[in-house]
Amino acid sequence: MLLIDVARVSELVSRTPARLGKVGHLAEILSRVTPAEAEIAIAYLSGELPQRQIGVGWRTLQDVPEPRQIATATLTQVDEALSTIKAQSGAGSQTARKTLVNGLLRGATRQEQVFLLRLLQGELRQGALEGVMIEAVAKAAGVTTAEVRRALTLRGWLPAVGAAALAGGVDALRAFTLEVGRPVSPMLAQSAPNVAAALTKIGVPAALEWKLDGIRVQVHRSGDTAAVFTRTLDDITAQVPEVVEAALALPAGDIVLDGEVLALRPDGRPEPFQITASRVASRTDVATARKTRPLTVFFFDALHIHGRDLLDLPGAERFAALGDVVPPSLLTPRLVTGDTAEAEAFFGDAVRHGHEGVVAKSLAAPYAAGRRGAGWVKVKPRHTLDLVVLAVEWGHGRRQGKLSNLHLGARDPETGEFVMLGKTFKGLTDELLAWQTTRLLELATGPTDSWVVTVRPELVVEIAFDGVQRSPRYPAGMALRFARVLRYRPDKRAEEADTVPTVRALML
Ligand SMILES: Nc1ncnc2c1ncn2[C@@H]1O[C@H](COP(=O)(O)OP(=O)(O)OP(=O)(O)O)[C@@H](O)[C@H]1O
């Protein structure tokens, strides 16, 4: 298949507002390509190829050569070229990348160039979001979306699942099982304003667990090796030897466990989130870091034990299985109750111990991998949102030379675009200001000498606020009151940021 076919579909999809129309265009192209081509096409069209993976900066993309009149580049050739560009490293790699990107653009038609530039800049948001693409794959392969979703949960990579569905239909999809060593997308929690509401949502009796303020870890152990993954499925095994050792000490050969890792103070209270996050992120001199800032892991769920997948079991059974292999000291504090007063006291206790609140969990629900399942409901004492930085203004006075006032956006789940909800420069420490200036300059998509610097919408920031009010000044008709920065969330992708409907639900 030629690149132009994908470029045309991309344009068609972006011009088609209706979801069903988008699905139709995507399914049409997927049904007439080879599975290998489908894998690449799905990756590109659903934006699974963020610019940062390829490592091409904005400046590289400025001098676009004259386009060709006739399309000749095949999708496979383009994919090989992108892999070569991605593989450049070390001295001179920027120049090499630039030459390679230019070569790629020189062989492309105007429509292909537009597609490639948007792809390389991570701005291909034509609405072929995961949900739309899943429907398109199902339609093209003649299977149900539920079958595609199930396989995706276990495989974690839609292009591969799509290729399998197109090649082998429902049988190929059913062949996906949880594989020890390959991470699955973790289950996420819904929210409730208080403990009573959480219990009503879940039904009683329910389990309540402390919501530990650390980094999510999924631990895979096979025999005497173990691997650790984050919620974005990044492999952090080398950074967290404490977790590896804890997993290897368990009396089980094959296990996949879900939990949270934390840096604790000597008195057992958690260090601030930034300290845990920077310890986990740091790759240098881990041996020294673990002496000064040791990590402790707490487990709260089991996905696989002794060769058996547990995902479909009810919560109570999964927790019982977890208790069989994990000692009480490594289990997240938990209470099973049907009594609201008792549950509220447990919540108070979690907060007094320096944790974020509680997660109320259904005793009956399965593990809803990759979804904000109804079986988990979090309760926190204050309102926060995870928003995406869309642009930033240069500071004045004491903040001269620093990127300061952040333009914040929530995700529109229908379009995949980000909608601005407000600005803030409050809550930023000097350290955060310095960090965000460097990071946001890397993400800049336009001139960096203008007052407002637009950036690729990738950086997620946790914002505290006093409420959501109606505001004609902002595109969603609402704005945050007294927004202030709590912290950056490097563990979250922009696609996981809070959505416009979530924010709207908080409007008084
Ligand atoms: N006992 C627990 N059970 C489940 N998740 C827990 C628990 N303790 C801490 N967590 C953390 O809470 C998160 C679940 O909340 P959610 O799915 O909303 O993720 P989140 O958006 O990162 O939440 P938040 O921003 O409130 O931390 C998990 O990803 C995990 O990191």
Ligand as a Chemical Component Dictionary entry (heavy atoms), coordinates in Angstrom:
data_LIG
# 
_chem_comp.id                   LIG 
_chem_comp.type                 NON-POLYMER 
_chem_comp.pdbx_formal_charge   0 
_chem_comp.three_letter_code    LIG 
# 
loop_
_chem_comp_atom.comp_id 
_chem_comp_atom.atom_id 
_chem_comp_atom.alt_atom_id 
_chem_comp_atom.type_symbol 
_chem_comp_atom.charge 
_chem_comp_atom.model_Cartn_x 
_chem_comp_atom.model_Cartn_y 
_chem_comp_atom.model_Cartn_z 
_chem_comp_atom.pdbx_ordinal 
LIG N1  N1  N 0 -4.971 0.742  47.310 1  
LIG C1  C1  C 0 -4.924 1.187  46.082 2  
LIG N2  N2  N 0 -5.646 0.598  45.097 3  
LIG C2  C2  C 0 -5.612 1.056  43.835 4  
LIG N3  N3  N 0 -4.894 2.119  43.429 5  
LIG C3  C3  C 0 -4.156 2.746  44.379 6  
LIG C4  C4  C 0 -4.141 2.314  45.722 7  
LIG N4  N4  N 0 -3.316 3.133  46.402 8  
LIG C5  C5  C 0 -2.846 4.028  45.543 9  
LIG N5  N5  N 0 -3.335 3.819  44.312 10 
LIG C6  C6  C 0 -3.051 4.666  43.140 11 
LIG O1  O1  O 0 -4.247 5.316  42.765 12 
LIG C7  C7  C 0 -4.460 5.224  41.389 13 
LIG C8  C8  C 0 -5.916 4.969  41.122 14 
LIG O2  O2  O 0 -6.561 6.168  40.903 15 
LIG P1  P1  P 0 -6.800 6.595  39.399 16 
LIG O3  O3  O 0 -7.157 5.425  38.620 17 
LIG O4  O4  O 0 -7.777 7.685  39.385 18 
LIG O5  O5  O 0 -5.382 7.072  38.956 19 
LIG P2  P2  P 0 -4.868 8.537  39.009 20 
LIG O6  O6  O 0 -5.573 9.294  37.949 21 
LIG O7  O7  O 0 -3.409 8.452  38.976 22 
LIG O8  O8  O 0 -5.376 9.058  40.387 23 
LIG P3  P3  P 0 -4.774 10.182 41.214 24 
LIG O9  O9  O 0 -4.380 11.289 40.295 25 
LIG O10 O10 O 0 -5.937 10.514 42.083 26 
LIG O11 O11 O 0 -3.631 9.538  41.913 27 
LIG C9  C9  C 0 -3.654 4.045  40.921 28 
LIG O12 O12 O 0 -3.141 4.270  39.633 29 
LIG C10 C10 C 0 -2.561 3.894  41.952 30 
LIG O13 O13 O 0 -1.369 4.490  41.498 31 
# 
loop_
_chem_comp_bond.comp_id 
_chem_comp_bond.atom_id_1 
_chem_comp_bond.atom_id_2 
_chem_comp_bond.value_order 
_chem_comp_bond.pdbx_ordinal 
LIG N1  C1  SING 1  
LIG C1  N2  SING 2  
LIG C1  C4  DOUB 3  
LIG N2  C2  DOUB 4  
LIG C2  N3  SING 5  
LIG N3  C3  DOUB 6  
LIG C3  C4  SING 7  
LIG C3  N5  SING 8  
LIG C4  N4  SING 9  
LIG N4  C5  DOUB 10 
LIG C5  N5  SING 11 
LIG N5  C6  SING 12 
LIG C6  O1  SING 13 
LIG C6  C10 SING 14 
LIG O1  C7  SING 15 
LIG C7  C8  SING 16 
LIG C7  C9  SING 17 
LIG C8  O2  SING 18 
LIG O2  P1  SING 19 
LIG P1  O3  DOUB 20 
LIG P1  O4  SING 21 
LIG P1  O5  SING 22 
LIG O5  P2  SING 23 
LIG P2  O6  DOUB 24 
LIG P2  O7  SING 25 
LIG P2  O8  SING 26 
LIG O8  P3  SING 27 
LIG P3  O9  DOUB 28 
LIG P3  O10 SING 29 
LIG P3  O11 SING 30 
LIG C9  O12 SING 31 
LIG C9  C10 SING 32 
LIG C10 O13 SING 33 
# 
